[in-house]
């Protein structure tokens, strides 16, 4: 499955400390390498079709669409 980063998600990632950036990037590569990466995601309540990955204190908001998963935002748990 392919992951596509939106501009907002790229901007969110660049705003984080380098160790956190590396951890998120490494984990997203791991998710992408799995046969069914959505099995590790939780649906967001109150939204239609959005999911989230949890990486430490951060939540990665995603939108699956066929064989592509769009990474929409990266937020701290309290903000997501």
C-alpha positions in Angstrom: 0.0 0.0 0.0 1.3 3.5 -0.8 1.3 6.4 1.7 1.0 9.9 0.4 1.8 12.8 2.7 -0.3 16.0 2.4 1.4 19.4 2.7 -0.2 19.8 6.2 1.3 16.5 7.3 4.7 17.3 5.9 4.6 20.7 7.7 3.5 19.0 10.9 6.4 16.5 10.7 9.0 19.2 10.0 7.8 21.1 13.1 8.8 18.2 15.4 12.1 17.4 17.0 14.4 15.3 14.9 14.2 12.1 17.1 10.4 12.3 16.9 10.5 12.9 13.1 12.7 9.8 12.8 10.5 7.7 15.0 7.3 8.6 13.0 9.0 8.1 9.6 10.4 4.7 10.6 7.0 3.5 12.0 5.2 4.8 8.9 7.6 2.8 6.7 6.9 -0.2 8.8 3.1 0.3 8.4 3.6 0.7 4.6 5.5 -2.6 4.4 2.6 -4.6 6.0 0.1 -6.4 3.8 -2.9 -4.8 5.6 -1.7 -1.6 7.3 -5.2 -0.6 8.3 -5.3 -3.5 10.8 -3.0 -1.3 13.0 -5.2 1.8 12.7 -8.2 2.8 14.8 -11.2 4.6 13.3 -11.7 8.1 14.4 -15.0 8.6 16.2 -17.3 11.2 14.8 -15.7 11.2 11.4 -16.5 9.4 8.2 -13.7 7.2 6.9 -10.8 8.7 8.9 -8.4 6.6 10.9 -5.5 7.2 13.2 -2.2 5.5 14.0 -0.7 6.0 17.4 3.0 6.6 17.6 3.9 7.5 21.2 2.2 10.7 22.2 1.4 11.5 18.5 -1.6 10.6 16.4 -1.2 10.2 12.6 -4.6 11.0 11.0 -5.1 9.1 7.7 -7.6 8.6 5.0 -7.6 5.3 3.2 -8.7 5.4 -0.5 -8.2 2.1 -2.3 -4.5 1.2 -2.5 -3.4 4.7 -1.3 -3.5 6.0 2.3 -3.3 9.8 2.6 -1.5 11.1 5.7 -3.5 14.2 6.6 -2.1 15.5 9.9 0.2 14.7 12.7 -1.0 15.8 16.1 -0.2 15.3 19.8 -2.8 13.2 21.5 -4.4 16.1 23.3 -4.9 18.0 20.0 -6.1 15.1 17.9 
